[in-house]
Structures are given as structure tokens and as C-alpha cells.
Amino acid sequence: MSVFRRLGLLGIASVMTAFIAMPTALAANGADFNAGRIIDDAVFNNSGAMNIDQIQAFLNAKVPSCDNWGTQPYGGTTRRAYSESRGIVFPLTCVRDYHENPTTHENNLEGRPIPSGAMSAAHIIWDAGQRYNINPQVLIVLLQKEQGLITDDWPWPIQYRSATGYGCPDTAPCDAQYYGFYNQVQKAAWQFRQYANNSNSFNHVPNQNNFVRWNPQSSCGGSTVFIENQATASLYNYTPYRPNAAALANMYGTGDSCSAYGNRNFWRYFTDWFGSTQIYDPFGWDVIKTAGDDRWFLVVGTTKRWIPSGAIYDDWGLNKKPVRTVSQAELDSYSTLPDLDRLGWFGDRYYYVDGGKKYWLSTDQLQRAWGQYDKKWQASAAFTLLATMPDGGEATFYVSQPSESKIAFLDNGSRWTFPMSDAFYRWQANPVSLTSAAYNAIPQSANLTTPYVSVNGLKFVVDKGRLLDVTNPIVARSFGLGSASFTNIPASSVNFLRPELAMPTVIREDSPHWYRLLNGKKYHLPIMPVANTWGGYKPTIISAQLFDAFATSSTGLSSIVREPTTDTYYLVDNSVRHKLTGAMRDALLGGPFSIAEVDIASLDDLIPGADITSPILRNRDQGHVYTMVNGTFYHIPTIDILHAYGSPRRYQPVDVSSNATYSLAPSFVPVNMFLKSGSTTYFMQDGYAF
């Protein structure tokens, strides 16, 4: 990465050139520089070290007065005259005042106004730190050691163009696609995270010996460095040189022709501005063994724990230090604690350790689910190990082993495995991805081959992270679960799921349409009156996948249905089924509307009512009277016309609800004593057509 300085006619100076502006306080001492541990992971990854206001205050303090117009003297002339002779447009903008729109990349350099939607430099630094889990102080120091932007009170636009040196190798020009302050800060933070996430894919690898060059010049050679942590490896991957003795002997100046200053200056600025790059660990750790025993022990303070397996050794990242062989007397001098397991503790938090990551067990319920609640007394308190370990986030009730497509929820230290295909839409699982060793170490309770579970005698369907209660036999049959097998599980296993009473009326989660489930088949409810005749249940919202699992009727529901095996017609009215016979059945046939076919098992869920033989129906709520002729409903407006259509001498009106009449014919055509069929007109009298 190159460092830009205003030196004579040159715009770019190599990493061998030290910064001109020197701090007055000699806080950093070259004797304290540790090439294998420039900065600790816990410090490097502390994204909460500063908020936006604190970053802004820091930038303001470093440049109390910005020489925007270049009035200060420089090289026998003024800064402005010198700059304009090299094509620089005034006024200049200091980093404390810089703003940029992250989408359009418009900025306020060269006297332009602050663009709409712009973020301040402080906000850009903070945002990158949060996005990639990097300490904002690291990015501040990077901006200083690469371009001197933090303390420069008359920066040129080119310093913003390549602010962090990203895409600027020492052996080639900068890559224009990465130009711009926002791009530079974001890409630098992104790159540091890539180094950490793919630690074995780059030139400098943590926890092993690495050859690190002194300088870009191959003739200067290099030396072997045991890089102790990821953060230090990241710095070397970004700036692949270490300071030599000459550079460290003159911490605020220059060394010799083979000196490089990038990582020295990073450490120096961080130490001067923010304090130590390393954390103090009162419980220092080590891995030891004796010459005559192959057992390895983790030593923390004055205690030792046996490391029972290679998996546990790897989970804790104990390869950060080589195993030290000690005498039997030294081994015996440490008090013995329970064997090292996956539970760790520090900062008043309990963590489950696996695969080199820590997962926070944030509640007693989670600790019990993971089987760790009764082990808290023996949790390891290795501060540095846990503080520097990558954070996997807060643990959940779910675990997975993606390599084998396994997923499970946890209860009291046991796992209940269910199909990976059900993970999202049924269980809404957000699993912790475990290593094979950790996953298989958790005892298996049962395989849930279906999402049907029984808890304390109640029956549930798992969907959308809920327990849909289908204990009611009518609801169970509507879901097609009359003969389904339910797996018995303890209540503690699913107390993290939300219970909800299931209804036979459902809505797909992404649709406004209502459907009635009948024996595992779904029927569209076209209007609310139809829904009300079938019970008017408040619908249960279900996932798209569960919705699609039900067969779909070719016709929607109405208040009149046909049972196909017996060719019987029924009127459904407020959950009561009325068999249609005689004149009513004859009047129904040939109608213009479609009639859904419903099997007898579905109709058994309805209350049996009296048979209806009369084609004349009366709305019991409003008193309106209607008649059905050839499958079409007509409104009878007067008592005389009612008599003409056969009431009461041939037919007694049958009382039904408003929902039933409206569902059959939302709008009615009134009739008189004359009916026309084709070209023939009929006169109605006593229910007969003449």
C-alpha cells in the first residue's frame, strides 16, 4: 500500500518513506513492538470502540483549524500557490468536514456543496466498522498511515481518492475502480474481514511461522515471524512488510534503505492515540504436557484442565500457542479443574465454543436447551481465548450440520432432528452451524419425520414457527389429519414456539383469499357470506408451503354442495347441513352456478339439520322471501305472488340466514306471476306454470 505525501514534484512516495508530520509526544517505544503480535484480535475487532459522535470529535481535535484556502506559507510561497501550480482546485476540504453520498459518490471536495443523502467521514468510518466488525480506530489509523488524512489540514483530493491504499500495490498503479473515500474505507474493512474469514487463503497465516519481508526490494530480504493472531496476519496481508531495527530505533523518523514503515506507523499511531494494541489478561493461558505423558492440559492462571480430545483442542483455538513440555513437578503445581468442555465464561456471559467460534447462551432457557445450565460451575474462564475468539452471535434453539443436511432443535441437551426441507417454513429455524464432532456429541432424542407433534395430550402442526393446535377432531379432519401419527414430545422441547389455535378456514401468508379445509382439501371461499355459512371462522394464516401441500378443489365453495357418491345435494347454513329433496332438488338442477363436490366425511363435521323440500326460502333476519327456479334464485316481492308460486298450499317457506340467501344470489331479480322460458311465457298459479 502506498503512502501519498507532498514531496517536491512527486505525488506518490513508496512505503519506505516515513510520514513528515511527527507527533511531539514520544509515547510509543520501538522496544515494545512485537512483530508477531502487532495488535490483538479483541482490539482489532472491537467495532463498538467509538460511535459516530466520538469519531467526529476525534477528527475535530486532530485538525482544530483547516487551511481550506491554503493561506499558510510553504516552500517560499503559499500552500495555495504551490498546490495550484500542480492543478489542485481550491478550496480544500479536511477529513473532519468531508461528506459523500454512498450511492452516487458525489462529495463536497473543491468547494462543492454537501450533496443530498451524504454521509460524513465519521459516519462512513463507523458504518464500515459495524458492517465488517472492525474497530473504527483501526480504520482511522489506516487512513493516517496510508495518506495522513487524519492530521492533514490541507489535504489534496488525491488523498481521498486512495484514502486507505486499497487497490494500490507497491509494484503497480492504483486501480481506478476502487477510487473514492467511501469505496476505500468500505473495501479496506471488507478486506480485513476476508482475511479473517479465509485465514489460510492468503500469504500470511496466523498461528504459524511466516516469512515476512523487510521491504519491497527483494535484495533487503526478510525474516521468519511466528504470527500469533489473525489481526496481525491481516495487517501483514494488507501491508506485507515488517519494520527493521533501524525503523524501530527511530520511531518518529526514518531508518535505513531497507526500512519499511507501514506496520510500524500503524502500531505507533494506534498506541499514541488510543493506547495499547494488546489487552491485559490476568488469566494467562498455556497448553502444557510432560515428557512422559501424551495428555495435554490447558493452564489458566494457577489451574489446569485436561483437554480430552483433538476436537475440543481445535474448538478452543489452542493451536495459537505451541504445546510446552514441563516437568511433572510444574504440572502438579497447578490445581486440577474438571476436563475442558465447550462451555466458557467471561464478562458475565456464558458461551458455547465450537469450531473456533463462541456462541452466547443468553438465557437460562437456552442454557438448559443446550444442556449447559448444570455445568456453569465448571465453565472455563480463559479470558484471552474467549475475548479474541470470533463471535458466532447469540445461540438459538436450533443446530445444524450442513455438510450432512442435518438440523435439529435442542431440549435439555438432546436434539430432535427434523428434515432440512422443513427448517425454514415450518420451524423457522435459525440454527447454529456446528462441527460434526459437536453435533454428534449431542444425544439424539428422536427423528421428527413429520411436523405433527403431541404435547401433554394436545395435538399440534408445526408451521411458521408456531404450534397450530389441531386437537379439536373437526379441525384435525379439516387438515386431513384424522388418522395421522403424532410424535409425543415433552412441553419443554417446544416452549420456544408460539401456540395458536388452528381453524379450518385458512389464508396463505402472501394472499388475501380465504379457503375452507375439508378433509385435507382446500376450497376457495369467494365471498364472506359463503365463509359464514361454513362457520365464519377467523382464518389461520399458514405458510405458502403448507398451503400448497393441500389438494385444491376445482370449484370454490358455495352454500349448496353435492356429495358425489350418493348424488345428494345439501344446503349449508351456519355450520348446519340440510339435505335438499323433492321440489327443492328439482328446482336446483340446471342452475348457472357451479356446485362443489364434498365427500361425506367432510359433511360429517357439520350439524345435521332438517331436509328441505320446498323451493321457497325466507330470510329469517329480514323477512324477504325467495324462490328457486331451474337453479336461479328470484325475489318474491308480494304476498299475492308468493301464493302464485305455491305458498302455502304446495310449499311452506323454509327459514334460512341472510348469509345463505346472499351467498346463493348476491343480487336478485324480482318475479311476477309471469315467467318466460325461451319464446314461451307461463302464468304462475298455486305453484304451477300454465
NORJO-V775816 format. One record per backbone hydrogen bond with DSSP energy under -0.5 kcal/mol. CO is the residue of the C=O (numbers start at 1). NH is the residue of the N-H. E is the energy in kcal/mol with one decimal. If there is no record, write none. Layout:
# NORJO-V775816
co:CO nh:NH e:E
co:CO nh:NH e:E
This chain:
# NORJO-V775816
co:2 nh:4 e:-0.5
co:3 nh:13 e:-1.4
co:5 nh:7 e:-1.4
co:6 nh:8 e:-0.6
co:7 nh:10 e:-2.4
co:10 nh:7 e:-1.2
co:13 nh:3 e:-1.3
co:14 nh:17 e:-2.2
co:15 nh:261 e:-1.4
co:24 nh:26 e:-0.6
co:25 nh:27 e:-1.9
co:28 nh:30 e:-0.5
co:29 nh:32 e:-2.3
co:30 nh:33 e:-1.2
co:33 nh:35 e:-0.6
co:34 nh:37 e:-1.3
co:36 nh:228 e:-2.9
co:36 nh:229 e:-0.5
co:40 nh:44 e:-2.7
co:41 nh:45 e:-2.7
co:43 nh:46 e:-1.3
co:44 nh:135 e:-3.0
co:45 nh:47 e:-2.1
co:46 nh:49 e:-1.7
co:51 nh:55 e:-2.3
co:52 nh:56 e:-2.7
co:53 nh:57 e:-2.5
co:54 nh:58 e:-2.0
co:55 nh:59 e:-2.4
co:56 nh:60 e:-2.5
co:57 nh:61 e:-2.0
co:58 nh:62 e:-1.7
co:59 nh:63 e:-1.3
co:66 nh:68 e:-1.8
co:67 nh:70 e:-1.5
co:68 nh:91 e:-0.5
co:68 nh:92 e:-3.0
co:70 nh:80 e:-2.2
co:72 nh:79 e:-2.7
co:74 nh:77 e:-1.8
co:77 nh:74 e:-3.4
co:78 nh:82 e:-2.6
co:79 nh:83 e:-2.6
co:80 nh:84 e:-3.2
co:81 nh:85 e:-1.7
co:83 nh:86 e:-1.7
co:83 nh:88 e:-2.0
co:84 nh:87 e:-1.8
co:94 nh:97 e:-1.8
co:94 nh:98 e:-0.5
co:95 nh:98 e:-0.8
co:98 nh:121 e:-1.8
co:99 nh:108 e:-1.3
co:100 nh:102 e:-0.6
co:100 nh:119 e:-2.9
co:101 nh:105 e:-2.4
co:106 nh:101 e:-2.7
co:108 nh:111 e:-0.6
co:109 nh:112 e:-1.6
co:115 nh:118 e:-1.4
co:117 nh:102 e:-0.5
co:119 nh:100 e:-2.4
co:120 nh:124 e:-2.6
co:121 nh:125 e:-2.5
co:122 nh:126 e:-2.4
co:123 nh:127 e:-3.0
co:124 nh:128 e:-2.1
co:125 nh:129 e:-1.9
co:126 nh:130 e:-2.4
co:127 nh:131 e:-2.5
co:128 nh:132 e:-1.9
co:129 nh:133 e:-0.7
co:129 nh:134 e:-2.1
co:135 nh:138 e:-1.1
co:135 nh:139 e:-1.2
co:136 nh:140 e:-2.3
co:137 nh:141 e:-2.5
co:138 nh:142 e:-2.2
co:139 nh:143 e:-2.3
co:140 nh:144 e:-1.6
co:141 nh:145 e:-2.9
co:142 nh:146 e:-1.9
co:143 nh:147 e:-1.8
co:143 nh:148 e:-0.5
co:143 nh:149 e:-1.3
co:144 nh:148 e:-1.5
co:146 nh:4 e:-1.1
co:148 nh:151 e:-0.6
co:148 nh:152 e:-0.9
co:149 nh:95 e:-0.6
co:153 nh:67 e:-2.2
co:156 nh:159 e:-1.7
co:156 nh:160 e:-0.7
co:157 nh:160 e:-0.9
co:157 nh:161 e:-2.0
co:158 nh:162 e:-1.5
co:160 nh:163 e:-1.3
co:161 nh:180 e:-1.3
co:162 nh:165 e:-1.0
co:165 nh:168 e:-1.6
co:167 nh:175 e:-2.3
co:168 nh:2 e:-0.6
co:169 nh:172 e:-1.2
co:174 nh:176 e:-0.6
co:175 nh:178 e:-1.8
co:176 nh:179 e:-1.8
co:180 nh:184 e:-2.9
co:181 nh:185 e:-2.5
co:182 nh:186 e:-2.6
co:183 nh:187 e:-2.9
co:184 nh:188 e:-2.0
co:185 nh:189 e:-2.2
co:186 nh:190 e:-2.7
co:187 nh:191 e:-2.6
co:188 nh:192 e:-2.3
co:189 nh:193 e:-1.9
co:190 nh:194 e:-2.1
co:191 nh:195 e:-2.5
co:192 nh:196 e:-1.7
co:193 nh:197 e:-2.7
co:194 nh:198 e:-1.7
co:196 nh:199 e:-0.8
co:198 nh:201 e:-2.2
co:199 nh:202 e:-0.5
co:203 nh:205 e:-0.6
co:205 nh:208 e:-0.6
co:208 nh:227 e:-1.9
co:210 nh:212 e:-0.6
co:210 nh:225 e:-3.3
co:212 nh:223 e:-2.4
co:213 nh:242 e:-1.9
co:216 nh:218 e:-0.6
co:217 nh:220 e:-1.9
co:218 nh:221 e:-1.3
co:221 nh:214 e:-2.4
co:221 nh:215 e:-0.6
co:223 nh:212 e:-3.0
co:225 nh:210 e:-2.4
co:225 nh:227 e:-1.0
co:226 nh:228 e:-0.6
co:227 nh:207 e:-2.8
co:227 nh:208 e:-0.8
co:229 nh:233 e:-1.6
co:230 nh:234 e:-2.7
co:231 nh:235 e:-1.9
co:232 nh:236 e:-2.0
co:233 nh:237 e:-2.3
co:234 nh:238 e:-2.0
co:235 nh:239 e:-2.8
co:239 nh:241 e:-1.9
co:240 nh:213 e:-0.7
co:244 nh:248 e:-2.0
co:245 nh:249 e:-2.2
co:246 nh:250 e:-1.0
co:248 nh:251 e:-0.6
co:250 nh:253 e:-2.1
co:256 nh:259 e:-1.8
co:261 nh:265 e:-3.5
co:262 nh:266 e:-2.1
co:263 nh:267 e:-2.1
co:264 nh:268 e:-2.6
co:265 nh:269 e:-3.2
co:266 nh:270 e:-2.4
co:267 nh:271 e:-2.4
co:268 nh:272 e:-2.8
co:269 nh:273 e:-2.7
co:270 nh:274 e:-3.0
co:270 nh:275 e:-0.7
co:271 nh:275 e:-1.1
co:277 nh:40 e:-2.7
co:279 nh:281 e:-0.5
co:280 nh:282 e:-0.6
co:281 nh:284 e:-0.5
co:284 nh:301 e:-2.1
co:286 nh:299 e:-3.4
co:287 nh:324 e:-3.1
co:288 nh:297 e:-2.4
co:289 nh:326 e:-3.3
co:290 nh:293 e:-1.2
co:296 nh:307 e:-2.6
co:297 nh:288 e:-2.3
co:297 nh:299 e:-0.6
co:298 nh:300 e:-0.5
co:298 nh:305 e:-1.9
co:299 nh:286 e:-1.8
co:300 nh:303 e:-1.8
co:302 nh:335 e:-2.0
co:303 nh:300 e:-1.9
co:304 nh:337 e:-2.6
co:305 nh:298 e:-3.0
co:306 nh:308 e:-0.9
co:306 nh:340 e:-2.5
co:309 nh:313 e:-1.9
co:310 nh:314 e:-2.4
co:311 nh:315 e:-2.9
co:312 nh:316 e:-1.8
co:313 nh:318 e:-2.1
co:314 nh:317 e:-1.4
co:315 nh:356 e:-0.7
co:317 nh:320 e:-1.2
co:318 nh:321 e:-1.2
co:324 nh:289 e:-1.8
co:326 nh:291 e:-0.6
co:327 nh:331 e:-2.2
co:328 nh:332 e:-2.5
co:329 nh:333 e:-1.0
co:330 nh:334 e:-0.6
co:331 nh:334 e:-1.2
co:335 nh:304 e:-2.6
co:340 nh:308 e:-0.5
co:342 nh:344 e:-0.5
co:342 nh:353 e:-3.2
co:343 nh:380 e:-2.1
co:344 nh:351 e:-3.0
co:346 nh:349 e:-1.2
co:349 nh:346 e:-1.8
co:350 nh:361 e:-2.7
co:351 nh:344 e:-3.0
co:351 nh:353 e:-0.5
co:352 nh:359 e:-2.2
co:354 nh:357 e:-2.0
co:356 nh:390 e:-0.6
co:357 nh:354 e:-2.4
co:358 nh:392 e:-2.9
co:358 nh:393 e:-0.6
co:359 nh:352 e:-2.9
co:360 nh:362 e:-1.2
co:360 nh:395 e:-2.8
co:363 nh:367 e:-2.3
co:364 nh:368 e:-2.5
co:365 nh:369 e:-2.4
co:366 nh:370 e:-2.4
co:367 nh:372 e:-3.1
co:367 nh:373 e:-1.1
co:368 nh:371 e:-1.5
co:369 nh:413 e:-2.3
co:372 nh:375 e:-1.4
co:373 nh:376 e:-1.0
co:375 nh:378 e:-1.9
co:376 nh:379 e:-1.4
co:380 nh:345 e:-3.1
co:381 nh:383 e:-1.3
co:382 nh:386 e:-2.3
co:383 nh:387 e:-3.3
co:384 nh:388 e:-2.2
co:385 nh:389 e:-0.5
co:390 nh:358 e:-1.9
co:390 nh:392 e:-0.6
co:393 nh:360 e:-1.8
co:397 nh:410 e:-2.6
co:398 nh:432 e:-2.3
co:399 nh:408 e:-2.5
co:400 nh:434 e:-2.7
co:401 nh:404 e:-2.1
co:401 nh:406 e:-1.6
co:402 nh:405 e:-1.3
co:406 nh:401 e:-2.6
co:407 nh:418 e:-2.1
co:408 nh:399 e:-2.5
co:409 nh:416 e:-2.7
co:411 nh:414 e:-1.8
co:413 nh:443 e:-0.6
co:414 nh:411 e:-2.5
co:415 nh:417 e:-0.6
co:415 nh:445 e:-3.1
co:415 nh:446 e:-0.8
co:416 nh:409 e:-1.9
co:417 nh:448 e:-4.0
co:418 nh:407 e:-0.5
co:419 nh:422 e:-1.4
co:420 nh:423 e:-1.4
co:422 nh:426 e:-1.2
co:422 nh:427 e:-1.9
co:423 nh:429 e:-3.3
co:424 nh:428 e:-1.3
co:425 nh:464 e:-2.8
co:426 nh:465 e:-2.8
co:431 nh:433 e:-0.6
co:432 nh:400 e:-2.2
co:432 nh:434 e:-0.8
co:435 nh:439 e:-2.7
co:436 nh:440 e:-2.7
co:437 nh:441 e:-1.1
co:438 nh:442 e:-0.6
co:439 nh:442 e:-1.1
co:441 nh:443 e:-0.6
co:443 nh:415 e:-2.7
co:446 nh:417 e:-1.8
co:446 nh:448 e:-0.6
co:447 nh:449 e:-1.3
co:448 nh:419 e:-0.7
co:451 nh:453 e:-0.7
co:451 nh:462 e:-2.1
co:452 nh:487 e:-2.5
co:453 nh:460 e:-2.7
co:454 nh:489 e:-2.4
co:455 nh:458 e:-2.2
co:458 nh:455 e:-2.4
co:459 nh:470 e:-2.3
co:459 nh:471 e:-0.5
co:460 nh:453 e:-1.9
co:461 nh:463 e:-0.5
co:461 nh:468 e:-3.1
co:463 nh:466 e:-1.4
co:465 nh:498 e:-1.5
co:466 nh:463 e:-1.8
co:466 nh:468 e:-0.7
co:467 nh:469 e:-0.7
co:467 nh:500 e:-2.7
co:468 nh:461 e:-2.1
co:468 nh:470 e:-0.6
co:469 nh:502 e:-1.7
co:472 nh:476 e:-2.7
co:473 nh:477 e:-2.6
co:474 nh:478 e:-2.3
co:475 nh:479 e:-2.1
co:476 nh:481 e:-3.5
co:477 nh:480 e:-1.6
co:478 nh:520 e:-2.1
co:481 nh:484 e:-1.0
co:487 nh:454 e:-3.0
co:490 nh:493 e:-1.4
co:490 nh:494 e:-0.5
co:491 nh:494 e:-1.1
co:494 nh:497 e:-1.9
co:497 nh:499 e:-0.6
co:498 nh:467 e:-2.3
co:500 nh:469 e:-3.1
co:504 nh:517 e:-3.2
co:505 nh:540 e:-2.4
co:506 nh:515 e:-2.2
co:507 nh:542 e:-2.6
co:508 nh:511 e:-2.2
co:513 nh:508 e:-0.6
co:514 nh:525 e:-2.5
co:515 nh:506 e:-2.7
co:515 nh:517 e:-0.5
co:516 nh:523 e:-2.1
co:518 nh:521 e:-1.1
co:520 nh:551 e:-1.1
co:521 nh:518 e:-3.0
co:522 nh:553 e:-2.7
co:523 nh:516 e:-2.8
co:524 nh:526 e:-0.8
co:524 nh:557 e:-3.0
co:525 nh:514 e:-0.5
co:527 nh:531 e:-1.8
co:528 nh:532 e:-2.8
co:529 nh:533 e:-2.0
co:530 nh:534 e:-1.4
co:531 nh:536 e:-2.8
co:532 nh:535 e:-1.6
co:533 nh:575 e:-3.0
co:539 nh:541 e:-0.5
co:540 nh:507 e:-2.0
co:542 nh:509 e:-2.0
co:543 nh:547 e:-2.5
co:544 nh:548 e:-2.5
co:545 nh:549 e:-0.9
co:546 nh:550 e:-0.6
co:547 nh:550 e:-1.3
co:551 nh:522 e:-3.2
co:557 nh:526 e:-0.6
co:559 nh:572 e:-3.9
co:560 nh:596 e:-0.6
co:561 nh:570 e:-2.6
co:562 nh:564 e:-0.7
co:562 nh:598 e:-2.4
co:563 nh:566 e:-0.7
co:563 nh:567 e:-1.1
co:563 nh:568 e:-1.6
co:568 nh:563 e:-3.3
co:569 nh:580 e:-2.9
co:570 nh:561 e:-2.0
co:570 nh:572 e:-0.5
co:571 nh:573 e:-0.6
co:571 nh:578 e:-2.6
co:573 nh:576 e:-1.1
co:575 nh:607 e:-2.9
co:576 nh:573 e:-3.0
co:577 nh:609 e:-2.3
co:578 nh:571 e:-2.9
co:579 nh:581 e:-0.6
co:579 nh:612 e:-3.2
co:580 nh:569 e:-0.5
co:581 nh:584 e:-1.3
co:581 nh:585 e:-1.0
co:582 nh:586 e:-2.2
co:583 nh:587 e:-2.4
co:584 nh:588 e:-1.5
co:585 nh:589 e:-1.5
co:587 nh:631 e:-3.9
co:588 nh:591 e:-1.1
co:596 nh:562 e:-2.6
co:596 nh:598 e:-0.6
co:599 nh:602 e:-0.7
co:599 nh:603 e:-1.6
co:600 nh:604 e:-1.5
co:602 nh:605 e:-1.3
co:603 nh:606 e:-1.9
co:607 nh:577 e:-2.8
co:611 nh:613 e:-0.6
co:612 nh:581 e:-2.6
co:613 nh:584 e:-1.5
co:615 nh:617 e:-0.6
co:615 nh:628 e:-1.5
co:616 nh:654 e:-2.1
co:617 nh:626 e:-3.0
co:618 nh:620 e:-0.8
co:618 nh:656 e:-2.6
co:619 nh:623 e:-3.3
co:624 nh:619 e:-3.2
co:625 nh:636 e:-2.6
co:626 nh:617 e:-2.1
co:627 nh:634 e:-2.9
co:629 nh:632 e:-1.6
co:632 nh:629 e:-2.8
co:633 nh:669 e:-0.6
co:634 nh:627 e:-2.4
co:635 nh:637 e:-0.7
co:635 nh:671 e:-2.1
co:636 nh:625 e:-0.5
co:638 nh:642 e:-1.9
co:639 nh:643 e:-2.3
co:640 nh:644 e:-2.1
co:641 nh:645 e:-1.6
co:642 nh:647 e:-1.8
co:643 nh:646 e:-1.9
co:644 nh:687 e:-2.9
co:646 nh:650 e:-3.0
co:646 nh:651 e:-2.7
co:653 nh:655 e:-0.5
co:654 nh:618 e:-3.1
co:656 nh:620 e:-3.1
co:657 nh:661 e:-1.8
co:658 nh:662 e:-2.8
co:659 nh:663 e:-2.3
co:660 nh:664 e:-1.4
co:661 nh:665 e:-1.8
co:668 nh:670 e:-0.6
co:669 nh:635 e:-1.4
co:671 nh:637 e:-0.6
co:673 nh:684 e:-3.4
co:674 nh:672 e:-0.6
co:675 nh:682 e:-4.2
co:677 nh:680 e:-1.9
co:680 nh:677 e:-3.0
co:682 nh:675 e:-2.3
co:683 nh:690 e:-3.1
co:685 nh:688 e:-1.9
co:688 nh:685 e:-2.4
co:688 nh:690 e:-0.5
